[in-house]
Amino acid sequence: MNNLTVETSLIPVDMGAKPEIQIIHLDFKNSTGIINILDFAVVPTTCLRYKFEIKCEQNKWLENILNLPSYTADFIFCTSCSLANPIALFSPLSWSYLPATIKEERSPNSQPRVYLAEKVGIKQAHLEIDETRVLNTMEKMLQHRTSNDAQRNLLEENITESISNYQLALMSPNILARFVFLFLAFEKAVNADKDRQNKDFDIEASRLTKLPDSEIEELRRFYDRIKHVFRNTNDILTMESGIKNFSELSLKLKSASDISVLSRIGAIGSTP
């Protein structure tokens, strides 16, 4: 059968910011049966590991994904699922965030599941993703991936860079590195058509994402403090405030990144 099988970890975008483990239970809405959850398991790396099957024979364009290297196909799926939800990143990798282990205690075929952890608390969440949205993004990404590199204009090259940074965020176990790559994806998507800095960037990013420009500025200033040395007391205070509010900032940045990257992916094929 012409099906794609992908295994991913569901990583809360703010994972590691608090001494807790978040177990995310996943469902697809508007399902047509193309994307199916084959299995999931709690692993000692403090996350849920899901196994998916994508039925490629139901869509002609999906069959093309089987011609790609397996890791490329995996990243297209993981990126599309990550862009389709507000809280989690889908990663083909698996790693340990906390000095803790979790285990699942239940008798065979019993419900509900009960999770036990050492030294940290457990937070459970339910996540529902629109299958149609995932498939639409996969199709656009596949179209972009298989296009002729030599014929891409600057806008399309910047879209490529934005997607690449988003995918680097999926591979980053370090919370600050993950924030940096998400911001780079966000910045390159906003600036794909024109280079903007400081307030000009904040205004355009606010227009694109509908987030207040003051919140865009907060994200940008914290990103600057992660990357650059402290120059004065205000820089130190910005860094301390960002660390204190890291969960909130991470969720805002994911929303901003998702909206801006999706807006650019949506333009693939219609760029001049």
DRENROTOR-91813 format. One line per 5 residues: their letters; for each residue x, y, z of N, C-alpha, C, O. Coordinates in steps of 0.2 Angstrom, whole numbers, padded with zeros to 4 digits, always signed. Example, Ala and Ser with C-alpha at 12.3 -4.5 7.8 and 13.67 -1.06 7.14 Angstrom:
as = +0066 -0028 +0039 +0062 -0022 +0039 +0066 -0016 +0039 +0071 -0017 +0042 | +0064 -0011 +0035 +0068 -0005 +0036 +0064 +0000 +0039 +0067 +0006 +0040
This chain:
mnnlt = +0004 -0006 +0000 +0000 +0000 +0000 +0004 +0006 +0000 +0010 +0006 +0003 | +0002 +0011 -0004 +0006 +0018 -0004 +0004 +0022 +0002 +0001 +0027 +0001 | +0007 +0021 +0008 +0005 +0024 +0014 +0012 +0027 +0017 +0017 +0024 +0016 | +0012 +0033 +0020 +0017 +0035 +0023 +0016 +0034 +0031 +0011 +0036 +0034 | +0021 +0032 +0034 +0021 +0031 +0042 +0026 +0035 +0045 +0032 +0036 +0043
vetsl = +0024 +0039 +0050 +0028 +0044 +0053 +0027 +0044 +0061 +0022 +0043 +0063 | +0033 +0044 +0064 +0033 +0044 +0071 +0035 +0050 +0074 +0040 +0053 +0072 | +0031 +0053 +0078 +0033 +0060 +0081 +0032 +0060 +0088 +0028 +0057 +0091 | +0036 +0065 +0091 +0034 +0067 +0098 +0030 +0073 +0099 +0031 +0078 +0094 | +0026 +0074 +0103 +0022 +0080 +0104 +0025 +0084 +0110 +0025 +0082 +0116
ipvdm = +0028 +0090 +0108 +0032 +0094 +0113 +0028 +0100 +0114 +0027 +0104 +0109 | +0026 +0102 +0120 +0023 +0108 +0121 +0028 +0114 +0120 +0034 +0113 +0121 | +0026 +0119 +0117 +0031 +0124 +0114 +0035 +0127 +0120 +0040 +0129 +0119 | +0032 +0127 +0126 +0035 +0130 +0132 +0038 +0124 +0137 +0039 +0125 +0142 | +0039 +0118 +0134 +0041 +0112 +0138 +0048 +0114 +0140 +0053 +0117 +0137
gakpe = +0049 +0113 +0147 +0055 +0114 +0150 +0055 +0121 +0154 +0060 +0122 +0158 | +0050 +0125 +0153 +0050 +0132 +0156 +0047 +0131 +0164 +0049 +0135 +0168 | +0044 +0125 +0165 +0041 +0124 +0172 +0043 +0117 +0173 +0044 +0112 +0169 | +0044 +0115 +0180 +0045 +0109 +0182 +0039 +0104 +0182 +0036 +0102 +0187 | +0036 +0103 +0176 +0031 +0099 +0175 +0031 +0095 +0168 +0034 +0097 +0164
iqiih = +0027 +0090 +0168 +0027 +0086 +0162 +0020 +0087 +0159 +0015 +0086 +0163 | +0019 +0088 +0153 +0013 +0089 +0150 +0011 +0084 +0145 +0015 +0083 +0140 | +0006 +0080 +0146 +0004 +0074 +0142 -0002 +0077 +0137 -0007 +0079 +0140 | +0000 +0077 +0131 -0005 +0080 +0126 -0009 +0074 +0122 -0005 +0070 +0119 | -0015 +0074 +0123 -0019 +0069 +0119 -0022 +0072 +0113 -0025 +0077 +0113
ldfkn = -0021 +0068 +0107 -0022 +0071 +0101 -0028 +0068 +0097 -0029 +0062 +0098 | -0032 +0072 +0094 -0037 +0070 +0089 -0037 +0074 +0083 -0035 +0080 +0083 | -0040 +0071 +0078 -0041 +0075 +0072 -0048 +0076 +0070 -0052 +0072 +0071 | -0050 +0083 +0069 -0057 +0084 +0067 -0058 +0085 +0060 -0053 +0086 +0056 | -0064 +0085 +0057 -0065 +0085 +0050 -0061 +0079 +0046 -0058 +0080 +0041
stgii = -0061 +0074 +0050 -0056 +0068 +0047 -0060 +0065 +0041 -0066 +0064 +0041 | -0056 +0064 +0036 -0058 +0060 +0030 -0055 +0053 +0030 -0056 +0049 +0025 | -0051 +0052 +0035 -0048 +0045 +0036 -0041 +0045 +0032 -0038 +0039 +0032 | -0038 +0051 +0030 -0032 +0051 +0026 -0026 +0050 +0032 -0021 +0046 +0031 | -0027 +0054 +0037 -0022 +0054 +0042 -0025 +0050 +0048 -0030 +0051 +0051
nildf = -0021 +0045 +0050 -0024 +0040 +0056 -0018 +0039 +0061 -0013 +0039 +0060 | -0021 +0039 +0067 -0016 +0038 +0073 -0016 +0030 +0074 -0021 +0027 +0076 | -0010 +0027 +0073 -0009 +0020 +0073 -0008 +0018 +0080 -0011 +0013 +0083 | -0004 +0022 +0084 -0002 +0020 +0091 +0001 +0026 +0094 +0003 +0031 +0091 | +0001 +0026 +0101 +0004 +0031 +0105 +0007 +0028 +0111 +0004 +0023 +0113
avvpt = +0012 +0031 +0114 +0015 +0028 +0120 +0018 +0033 +0124 +0021 +0038 +0121 | +0018 +0032 +0130 +0022 +0037 +0135 +0029 +0034 +0135 +0030 +0028 +0136 | +0034 +0038 +0134 +0041 +0036 +0134 +0045 +0039 +0139 +0043 +0044 +0142 | +0050 +0036 +0142 +0054 +0039 +0147 +0057 +0046 +0146 +0060 +0049 +0151 | +0056 +0049 +0140 +0058 +0055 +0139 +0053 +0061 +0140 +0054 +0067 +0138
tclry = +0049 +0059 +0144 +0044 +0064 +0147 +0039 +0067 +0141 +0038 +0073 +0141 | +0037 +0063 +0136 +0033 +0066 +0131 +0029 +0060 +0129 +0030 +0054 +0130 | +0024 +0062 +0124 +0020 +0056 +0121 +0023 +0055 +0114 +0025 +0060 +0110 | +0024 +0049 +0112 +0026 +0048 +0105 +0021 +0045 +0101 +0018 +0039 +0103 | +0019 +0048 +0096 +0013 +0046 +0092 +0016 +0042 +0085 +0021 +0044 +0083
kfeik = +0012 +0038 +0083 +0013 +0035 +0076 +0008 +0036 +0072 +0002 +0034 +0073 | +0009 +0039 +0066 +0004 +0041 +0061 +0004 +0037 +0055 +0010 +0035 +0053 | -0001 +0036 +0051 -0001 +0033 +0044 -0005 +0038 +0040 -0011 +0040 +0042 | -0002 +0040 +0035 -0005 +0045 +0030 -0007 +0041 +0023 -0002 +0038 +0020 | -0013 +0040 +0022 -0015 +0036 +0016 -0014 +0040 +0009 -0018 +0044 +0007
ceqnk = -0008 +0039 +0006 -0006 +0043 +0000 -0010 +0042 -0006 -0011 +0046 -0010 | -0013 +0036 -0006 -0016 +0034 -0013 -0023 +0037 -0014 -0025 +0037 -0019 | -0025 +0040 -0008 -0032 +0044 -0009 -0031 +0051 -0012 -0036 +0054 -0015 | -0025 +0053 -0013 -0023 +0060 -0016 -0017 +0059 -0020 -0012 +0057 -0018 | -0018 +0061 -0027 -0013 +0061 -0031 -0007 +0065 -0029 -0001 +0062 -0030
wleni = -0008 +0071 -0027 -0002 +0075 -0025 +0002 +0072 -0019 +0008 +0073 -0018 | -0002 +0068 -0014 +0001 +0065 -0009 +0006 +0059 -0011 +0011 +0058 -0007 | +0004 +0056 -0016 +0009 +0051 -0019 +0016 +0053 -0020 +0021 +0049 -0019 | +0016 +0060 -0022 +0023 +0062 -0023 +0027 +0063 -0017 +0034 +0063 -0018 | +0024 +0063 -0011 +0028 +0063 -0005 +0032 +0057 -0004 +0037 +0057 +0000
lnlps = +0030 +0051 -0007 +0033 +0045 -0006 +0040 +0045 -0010 +0044 +0040 -0009 | +0041 +0049 -0015 +0047 +0050 -0019 +0052 +0053 -0015 +0058 +0053 -0017 | +0051 +0057 -0010 +0056 +0061 -0006 +0059 +0056 -0001 +0057 +0051 +0001 | +0065 +0058 +0001 +0069 +0055 +0007 +0064 +0055 +0013 +0060 +0059 +0014 | +0064 +0049 +0017 +0059 +0049 +0022 +0060 +0054 +0027 +0055 +0056 +0030
ytadf = +0066 +0057 +0029 +0066 +0062 +0034 +0063 +0069 +0031 +0060 +0073 +0035 | +0063 +0070 +0024 +0060 +0076 +0021 +0052 +0075 +0022 +0049 +0080 +0024 | +0050 +0069 +0020 +0043 +0068 +0021 +0040 +0069 +0028 +0035 +0072 +0030 | +0044 +0066 +0033 +0043 +0067 +0040 +0042 +0074 +0042 +0038 +0076 +0046 | +0047 +0078 +0040 +0047 +0085 +0042 +0041 +0089 +0039 +0039 +0094 +0042
ifcts = +0039 +0087 +0033 +0034 +0091 +0030 +0027 +0089 +0034 +0023 +0094 +0035 | +0026 +0083 +0036 +0021 +0081 +0040 +0021 +0085 +0047 +0016 +0087 +0049 | +0027 +0084 +0050 +0028 +0087 +0057 +0027 +0095 +0057 +0024 +0097 +0061 | +0030 +0098 +0052 +0029 +0105 +0051 +0022 +0107 +0050 +0019 +0112 +0053 | +0018 +0103 +0046 +0011 +0105 +0044 +0007 +0104 +0051 +0002 +0108 +0052
cslan = +0008 +0099 +0054 +0004 +0098 +0061 +0006 +0103 +0066 +0001 +0105 +0069 | +0012 +0105 +0066 +0014 +0110 +0071 +0011 +0117 +0069 +0009 +0120 +0074 | +0010 +0118 +0063 +0007 +0125 +0061 +0000 +0125 +0062 -0003 +0130 +0062 | -0003 +0119 +0063 -0010 +0118 +0063 -0013 +0118 +0070 -0019 +0117 +0071 | -0009 +0120 +0075 -0011 +0120 +0082 -0008 +0125 +0086 -0002 +0127 +0085
pialf = -0011 +0127 +0092 -0008 +0133 +0096 -0003 +0131 +0101 +0000 +0136 +0104 | -0002 +0125 +0103 +0002 +0124 +0109 +0008 +0119 +0108 +0012 +0119 +0112 | +0008 +0115 +0103 +0013 +0109 +0103 +0017 +0109 +0096 +0014 +0111 +0091 | +0023 +0107 +0097 +0027 +0106 +0091 +0027 +0098 +0090 +0028 +0094 +0095 | +0027 +0096 +0084 +0028 +0089 +0082 +0035 +0088 +0080 +0037 +0091 +0075
splsw = +0038 +0084 +0083 +0046 +0083 +0082 +0047 +0075 +0080 +0044 +0071 +0083 | +0051 +0074 +0075 +0053 +0067 +0073 +0058 +0065 +0078 +0059 +0059 +0078 | +0061 +0069 +0082 +0066 +0067 +0087 +0062 +0066 +0094 +0057 +0068 +0095 | +0066 +0063 +0098 +0064 +0061 +0105 +0070 +0063 +0110 +0075 +0060 +0109 | +0069 +0066 +0115 +0074 +0068 +0120 +0071 +0069 +0127 +0065 +0069 +0128
sylpa = +0076 +0070 +0132 +0074 +0070 +0139 +0074 +0078 +0141 +0080 +0081 +0140 | +0069 +0081 +0144 +0069 +0088 +0146 +0071 +0088 +0153 +0074 +0093 +0155 | +0068 +0084 +0157 +0068 +0084 +0164 +0071 +0078 +0168 +0071 +0073 +0165 | +0075 +0079 +0174 +0077 +0073 +0177 +0072 +0069 +0180 +0071 +0069 +0187 | +0067 +0067 +0176 +0061 +0063 +0179 +0059 +0058 +0174 +0061 +0059 +0168
tikee = +0056 +0053 +0176 +0053 +0048 +0172 +0046 +0047 +0173 +0043 +0049 +0179 | +0042 +0045 +0168 +0035 +0044 +0169 +0033 +0037 +0166 +0037 +0035 +0162 | +0028 +0035 +0169 +0026 +0028 +0167 +0018 +0028 +0167 +0015 +0032 +0171 | +0016 +0024 +0163 +0008 +0023 +0163 +0006 +0017 +0167 +0009 +0011 +0165 | +0001 +0018 +0171 -0001 +0012 +0175 -0008 +0011 +0173 -0013 +0015 +0174
rspns = -0009 +0005 +0170 -0016 +0003 +0168 -0016 -0004 +0167 -0011 -0007 +0164 | -0022 -0008 +0168 -0022 -0015 +0165 -0024 -0015 +0158 -0026 -0010 +0155 | -0022 -0020 +0155 -0024 -0020 +0147 -0031 -0018 +0146 -0036 -0021 +0149 | -0031 -0014 +0141 -0038 -0012 +0138 -0042 -0008 +0143 -0048 -0007 +0142 | -0039 -0006 +0148 -0043 -0002 +0153 -0043 +0006 +0152 -0038 +0008 +0149
qprvy = -0048 +0009 +0154 -0048 +0017 +0154 -0050 +0019 +0161 -0054 +0015 +0164 | -0048 +0025 +0163 -0044 +0029 +0160 -0036 +0028 +0161 -0035 +0023 +0165 | -0032 +0031 +0158 -0025 +0030 +0159 -0023 +0034 +0165 -0025 +0040 +0166 | -0018 +0032 +0169 -0016 +0035 +0175 -0008 +0036 +0174 -0005 +0031 +0173 | -0006 +0042 +0175 +0002 +0043 +0174 +0005 +0045 +0180 +0002 +0049 +0184
laekv = +0011 +0042 +0182 +0014 +0044 +0188 +0021 +0047 +0186 +0024 +0044 +0181 | +0023 +0051 +0190 +0030 +0055 +0188 +0034 +0055 +0195 +0031 +0056 +0200 | +0040 +0056 +0194 +0044 +0057 +0200 +0047 +0064 +0200 +0049 +0067 +0195 | +0046 +0068 +0206 +0048 +0074 +0207 +0045 +0080 +0204 +0046 +0086 +0205 | +0041 +0079 +0199 +0037 +0084 +0195 +0030 +0082 +0194 +0028 +0077 +0195
gikqa = +0026 +0088 +0193 +0019 +0087 +0192 +0017 +0085 +0185 +0022 +0086 +0180 | +0011 +0082 +0184 +0009 +0081 +0177 +0003 +0085 +0175 -0002 +0085 +0179 | +0003 +0088 +0169 -0002 +0092 +0167 -0005 +0088 +0160 -0001 +0087 +0156 | -0011 +0087 +0160 -0014 +0084 +0154 -0018 +0089 +0150 -0022 +0093 +0153 | -0018 +0088 +0143 -0021 +0092 +0139 -0024 +0088 +0133 -0021 +0083 +0131
hleid = -0029 +0091 +0130 -0032 +0088 +0124 -0031 +0093 +0118 -0033 +0099 +0119 | -0029 +0090 +0113 -0027 +0094 +0107 -0031 +0091 +0101 -0031 +0085 +0099 | -0035 +0095 +0098 -0039 +0093 +0092 -0036 +0097 +0086 -0036 +0104 +0086 | -0034 +0094 +0080 -0031 +0097 +0074 -0036 +0096 +0068 -0038 +0090 +0068 | -0037 +0101 +0064 -0041 +0100 +0058 -0037 +0097 +0053 -0031 +0099 +0051
etrvl = -0039 +0091 +0051 -0035 +0087 +0046 -0035 +0090 +0039 -0029 +0090 +0036 | -0040 +0094 +0037 -0040 +0097 +0031 -0035 +0103 +0031 -0031 +0104 +0026 | -0034 +0106 +0036 -0029 +0111 +0037 -0022 +0108 +0036 -0017 +0111 +0033 | -0021 +0103 +0040 -0014 +0099 +0039 -0013 +0097 +0032 -0007 +0099 +0029 | -0017 +0094 +0029 -0016 +0092 +0022 -0015 +0098 +0017 -0011 +0097 +0012
ntmek = -0019 +0103 +0018 -0018 +0109 +0013 -0011 +0112 +0014 -0008 +0114 +0009 | -0008 +0112 +0020 -0001 +0115 +0021 +0004 +0110 +0019 +0009 +0112 +0016 | +0002 +0103 +0019 +0007 +0098 +0016 +0007 +0099 +0009 +0013 +0099 +0006 | +0002 +0100 +0006 +0002 +0101 -0002 +0006 +0107 -0004 +0009 +0107 -0009 | +0005 +0113 +0000 +0009 +0119 -0002 +0016 +0118 -0001 +0020 +0120 -0005
mlqhr = +0018 +0114 +0005 +0025 +0113 +0006 +0028 +0109 +0001 +0034 +0109 -0001 | +0024 +0104 -0001 +0027 +0099 -0006 +0028 +0102 -0013 +0032 +0101 -0016 | +0023 +0107 -0014 +0023 +0111 -0020 +0030 +0115 -0020 +0033 +0115 -0025 | +0031 +0118 -0015 +0037 +0122 -0014 +0043 +0118 -0014 +0048 +0120 -0017 | +0043 +0112 -0011 +0049 +0108 -0010 +0051 +0105 -0017 +0057 +0104 -0018
tsnda = +0046 +0104 -0021 +0048 +0101 -0028 +0048 +0106 -0033 +0049 +0104 -0039 | +0048 +0112 -0032 +0049 +0117 -0037 +0056 +0118 -0039 +0061 +0116 -0035 | +0057 +0121 -0044 +0064 +0122 -0047 +0067 +0128 -0043 +0065 +0134 -0043 | +0073 +0126 -0039 +0076 +0131 -0035 +0079 +0137 -0039 +0078 +0143 -0037 | +0081 +0136 -0045 +0084 +0141 -0049 +0079 +0146 -0052 +0080 +0152 -0053
qrnll = +0072 +0144 -0051 +0067 +0149 -0054 +0064 +0152 -0048 +0059 +0156 -0049 | +0066 +0151 -0042 +0063 +0155 -0036 +0065 +0162 -0036 +0071 +0163 -0037 | +0060 +0166 -0034 +0062 +0173 -0033 +0064 +0174 -0026 +0064 +0170 -0022 | +0066 +0181 -0024 +0068 +0182 -0017 +0063 +0180 -0012 +0064 +0178 -0006 | +0057 +0182 -0013 +0051 +0181 -0009 +0051 +0173 -0007 +0050 +0171 -0001
eenit = +0051 +0169 -0012 +0051 +0162 -0011 +0057 +0159 -0008 +0056 +0154 -0004 | +0063 +0162 -0009 +0069 +0160 -0005 +0068 +0162 +0002 +0070 +0158 +0006 | +0065 +0167 +0004 +0064 +0169 +0011 +0059 +0165 +0014 +0060 +0163 +0020 | +0054 +0163 +0010 +0049 +0158 +0013 +0053 +0151 +0015 +0051 +0148 +0020 | +0057 +0149 +0010 +0061 +0143 +0012 +0065 +0144 +0018 +0065 +0139 +0022
esisn = +0068 +0150 +0019 +0072 +0151 +0025 +0068 +0151 +0031 +0070 +0148 +0037 | +0062 +0154 +0031 +0057 +0154 +0036 +0055 +0147 +0038 +0055 +0145 +0044 | +0053 +0143 +0033 +0051 +0136 +0035 +0057 +0132 +0038 +0056 +0128 +0042 | +0063 +0133 +0035 +0069 +0129 +0038 +0070 +0131 +0045 +0072 +0127 +0049 | +0070 +0137 +0047 +0070 +0139 +0054 +0065 +0136 +0059 +0066 +0134 +0064
yqlal = +0059 +0136 +0056 +0053 +0133 +0060 +0055 +0126 +0061 +0054 +0123 +0066 | +0058 +0122 +0056 +0059 +0115 +0057 +0065 +0114 +0062 +0065 +0109 +0065 | +0070 +0119 +0062 +0075 +0119 +0067 +0072 +0119 +0074 +0075 +0116 +0079 | +0067 +0123 +0075 +0064 +0124 +0081 +0061 +0117 +0083 +0061 +0115 +0089 | +0058 +0113 +0079 +0056 +0106 +0080 +0061 +0102 +0083 +0060 +0097 +0086
mspni = +0067 +0103 +0081 +0073 +0099 +0083 +0077 +0101 +0089 +0082 +0098 +0091 | +0075 +0107 +0092 +0078 +0110 +0097 +0076 +0108 +0104 +0070 +0111 +0106 | +0080 +0104 +0108 +0077 +0103 +0115 +0078 +0108 +0120 +0075 +0109 +0125 | +0083 +0113 +0118 +0084 +0118 +0123 +0079 +0124 +0122 +0077 +0126 +0116 | +0076 +0126 +0127 +0070 +0130 +0127 +0072 +0137 +0124 +0068 +0140 +0120
larfv = +0078 +0140 +0125 +0080 +0146 +0122 +0082 +0146 +0115 +0080 +0150 +0111 | +0085 +0140 +0113 +0086 +0139 +0106 +0080 +0138 +0102 +0079 +0141 +0096 | +0075 +0135 +0105 +0068 +0134 +0102 +0065 +0141 +0101 +0062 +0142 +0095 | +0066 +0145 +0105 +0063 +0152 +0105 +0066 +0156 +0099 +0063 +0159 +0095 | +0073 +0155 +0099 +0077 +0159 +0094 +0075 +0157 +0087 +0073 +0161 +0083
flfla = +0074 +0150 +0086 +0072 +0148 +0079 +0065 +0149 +0077 +0064 +0151 +0071 | +0061 +0149 +0082 +0054 +0151 +0081 +0054 +0159 +0079 +0050 +0161 +0074 | +0058 +0163 +0082 +0057 +0170 +0081 +0061 +0171 +0074 +0058 +0175 +0070 | +0066 +0167 +0072 +0069 +0168 +0066 +0064 +0166 +0060 +0064 +0170 +0055 | +0060 +0161 +0061 +0055 +0159 +0056 +0050 +0165 +0056 +0048 +0166 +0050
fekav = +0048 +0167 +0061 +0043 +0173 +0062 +0046 +0179 +0058 +0042 +0182 +0054 | +0052 +0181 +0060 +0055 +0187 +0057 +0056 +0186 +0049 +0054 +0191 +0045 | +0058 +0180 +0047 +0059 +0180 +0040 +0053 +0179 +0036 +0052 +0181 +0030 | +0047 +0177 +0039 +0041 +0177 +0036 +0038 +0184 +0035 +0036 +0186 +0030 | +0038 +0187 +0040 +0036 +0194 +0040 +0040 +0198 +0035 +0037 +0202 +0031
nadkd = +0046 +0197 +0035 +0051 +0201 +0031 +0052 +0198 +0024 +0057 +0200 +0020 | +0048 +0193 +0022 +0050 +0190 +0016 +0049 +0194 +0010 +0053 +0193 +0005 | +0045 +0199 +0010 +0045 +0204 +0004 +0049 +0210 +0005 +0050 +0214 +0000 | +0051 +0212 +0011 +0054 +0218 +0012 +0058 +0218 +0019 +0055 +0215 +0024 | +0064 +0220 +0020 +0067 +0220 +0026 +0065 +0226 +0030 +0065 +0232 +0028
rqnkd = +0063 +0224 +0036 +0060 +0229 +0041 +0064 +0228 +0048 +0065 +0222 +0050 | +0065 +0233 +0052 +0068 +0232 +0058 +0064 +0237 +0063 +0061 +0241 +0062 | +0065 +0234 +0069 +0063 +0238 +0075 +0055 +0240 +0075 +0051 +0235 +0074 | +0053 +0246 +0075 +0046 +0248 +0075 +0043 +0246 +0068 +0037 +0244 +0068 | +0046 +0247 +0063 +0043 +0245 +0057 +0042 +0238 +0056 +0036 +0236 +0054
fdiea = +0046 +0234 +0059 +0045 +0227 +0060 +0039 +0225 +0064 +0034 +0221 +0062 | +0038 +0229 +0070 +0033 +0228 +0075 +0026 +0229 +0071 +0021 +0226 +0072 | +0026 +0235 +0068 +0020 +0237 +0065 +0017 +0232 +0059 +0011 +0230 +0059 | +0022 +0230 +0055 +0020 +0225 +0050 +0018 +0218 +0053 +0013 +0215 +0051 | +0022 +0216 +0058 +0020 +0210 +0061 +0014 +0210 +0065 +0010 +0205 +0065
srltk = +0012 +0216 +0068 +0006 +0217 +0071 +0000 +0216 +0066 -0005 +0213 +0067 | +0001 +0220 +0060 -0004 +0219 +0055 -0005 +0212 +0052 -0011 +0210 +0051 | +0000 +0208 +0052 -0001 +0202 +0049 -0004 +0197 +0054 -0008 +0193 +0052 | -0002 +0197 +0060 -0004 +0193 +0065 -0010 +0195 +0070 -0013 +0191 +0073 | -0011 +0201 +0070 -0017 +0204 +0074 -0015 +0205 +0081 -0019 +0206 +0085
lpdse = -0008 +0203 +0083 -0006 +0204 +0090 -0004 +0211 +0090 -0002 +0215 +0086 | -0005 +0214 +0096 -0003 +0221 +0097 +0004 +0222 +0096 +0008 +0218 +0098 | +0006 +0228 +0093 +0013 +0229 +0092 +0017 +0229 +0098 +0023 +0228 +0098 | +0014 +0231 +0104 +0018 +0231 +0110 +0020 +0224 +0112 +0025 +0223 +0115 | +0016 +0219 +0110 +0018 +0212 +0111 +0023 +0209 +0107 +0027 +0205 +0108
ieelr = +0022 +0212 +0100 +0028 +0210 +0095 +0034 +0213 +0098 +0039 +0209 +0098 | +0034 +0219 +0100 +0040 +0222 +0103 +0043 +0218 +0109 +0049 +0217 +0109 | +0039 +0216 +0113 +0041 +0212 +0119 +0045 +0205 +0117 +0050 +0203 +0119 | +0042 +0202 +0112 +0045 +0196 +0109 +0052 +0198 +0106 +0056 +0194 +0107 | +0052 +0203 +0102 +0058 +0205 +0098 +0063 +0207 +0103 +0069 +0205 +0102
rfydr = +0062 +0210 +0109 +0067 +0212 +0114 +0069 +0206 +0117 +0075 +0206 +0119 | +0065 +0202 +0119 +0068 +0196 +0123 +0072 +0192 +0118 +0077 +0189 +0120 | +0070 +0191 +0112 +0074 +0188 +0107 +0081 +0191 +0106 +0086 +0188 +0106 | +0081 +0198 +0106 +0088 +0201 +0106 +0092 +0200 +0112 +0098 +0199 +0112 | +0089 +0199 +0118 +0093 +0198 +0124 +0095 +0191 +0124 +0101 +0190 +0127
ikhvf = +0092 +0186 +0121 +0095 +0179 +0121 +0101 +0179 +0117 +0106 +0176 +0118 | +0101 +0183 +0111 +0106 +0183 +0106 +0112 +0187 +0108 +0118 +0186 +0106 | +0111 +0193 +0111 +0116 +0198 +0112 +0118 +0199 +0119 +0115 +0197 +0124 | +0124 +0202 +0120 +0126 +0204 +0127 +0122 +0209 +0130 +0119 +0213 +0127 | +0122 +0209 +0137 +0119 +0214 +0141 +0123 +0221 +0140 +0129 +0221 +0141
rntnd = +0120 +0226 +0138 +0123 +0233 +0138 +0121 +0238 +0143 +0125 +0242 +0145 | +0116 +0236 +0147 +0114 +0241 +0152 +0109 +0237 +0157 +0108 +0231 +0156 | +0107 +0240 +0162 +0103 +0237 +0167 +0096 +0235 +0164 +0093 +0230 +0166 | +0093 +0239 +0159 +0087 +0237 +0156 +0087 +0231 +0152 +0082 +0227 +0152 | +0093 +0229 +0149 +0094 +0223 +0146 +0093 +0217 +0151 +0090 +0212 +0149
iltme = +0096 +0218 +0156 +0096 +0212 +0161 +0089 +0211 +0164 +0086 +0206 +0164 | +0085 +0217 +0165 +0078 +0217 +0167 +0074 +0213 +0161 +0069 +0210 +0163 | +0075 +0215 +0155 +0071 +0212 +0150 +0072 +0204 +0149 +0068 +0201 +0148 | +0079 +0202 +0151 +0080 +0195 +0151 +0077 +0192 +0156 +0074 +0186 +0156 | +0077 +0195 +0162 +0074 +0192 +0168 +0066 +0191 +0168 +0063 +0186 +0170
sgikn = +0063 +0197 +0165 +0056 +0197 +0164 +0054 +0191 +0159 +0049 +0188 +0159 | +0058 +0190 +0153 +0057 +0185 +0148 +0057 +0178 +0151 +0053 +0174 +0149 | +0062 +0177 +0155 +0063 +0170 +0158 +0057 +0169 +0163 +0054 +0164 +0163 | +0055 +0174 +0167 +0049 +0173 +0171 +0043 +0172 +0168 +0038 +0168 +0170 | +0042 +0175 +0162 +0035 +0174 +0158 +0036 +0170 +0152 +0033 +0171 +0147
fsels = +0041 +0165 +0152 +0043 +0162 +0146 +0037 +0158 +0143 +0037 +0158 +0137 | +0033 +0155 +0147 +0028 +0151 +0145 +0023 +0155 +0140 +0021 +0153 +0135 | +0021 +0161 +0143 +0017 +0165 +0140 +0020 +0168 +0133 +0017 +0168 +0128 | +0026 +0170 +0134 +0030 +0172 +0128 +0030 +0167 +0122 +0029 +0168 +0116 | +0032 +0161 +0124 +0032 +0155 +0120 +0026 +0154 +0116 +0026 +0153 +0110
lklks = +0020 +0154 +0119 +0014 +0153 +0116 +0012 +0159 +0111 +0009 +0158 +0106 | +0014 +0165 +0113 +0013 +0171 +0109 +0017 +0170 +0103 +0015 +0172 +0097 | +0023 +0168 +0104 +0028 +0168 +0098 +0026 +0162 +0093 +0026 +0163 +0087 | +0023 +0157 +0096 +0021 +0151 +0092 +0015 +0154 +0087 +0015 +0152 +0081 | +0010 +0157 +0091 +0005 +0160 +0087 +0007 +0165 +0081 +0005 +0164 +0076
asdis = +0011 +0169 +0083 +0014 +0174 +0078 +0018 +0170 +0072 +0017 +0172 +0067 | +0022 +0165 +0074 +0026 +0162 +0069 +0021 +0158 +0065 +0022 +0158 +0059 | +0016 +0154 +0068 +0011 +0150 +0064 +0008 +0155 +0059 +0007 +0153 +0053 | +0005 +0160 +0061 +0001 +0164 +0057 +0005 +0167 +0051 +0003 +0167 +0045 | +0011 +0170 +0053 +0015 +0173 +0047 +0018 +0168 +0042 +0018 +0169 +0036
vlsri = +0020 +0162 +0045 +0023 +0157 +0041 +0017 +0154 +0036 +0018 +0153 +0030 | +0011 +0153 +0039 +0006 +0150 +0035 +0004 +0155 +0030 +0002 +0153 +0024 | +0004 +0162 +0031 +0002 +0167 +0026 +0007 +0167 +0020 +0005 +0168 +0015 | +0013 +0165 +0022 +0018 +0165 +0016 +0017 +0158 +0012 +0018 +0158 +0006 | +0016 +0153 +0016 +0015 +0146 +0013 +0009 +0147 +0008 +0009 +0144 +0003
gaigs = +0004 +0150 +0011 -0002 +0151 +0007 -0001 +0155 +0000 -0005 +0154 -0005 | +0005 +0159 +0000 +0006 +0162 -0006 +0010 +0158 -0011 +0011 +0161 -0017 | +0012 +0152 -0009 +0016 +0148 -0014 +0012 +0147 -0020 +0007 +0145 -0020 | +0015 +0148 -0026 +0012 +0146 -0032 +0008 +0152 -0035 +0006 +0152 -0041 | +0008 +0157 -0031 +0004 +0164 -0033 +0009 +0170 -0033 +0007 +0175 -0035
tp = +0015 +0168 -0032 +0020 +0174 -0031 +0022 +0176 -0039 +0023 +0171 -0043 | +0024 +0182 -0040 +0025 +0184 -0046 +0032 +0182 -0048 +0035 +0183 -0054
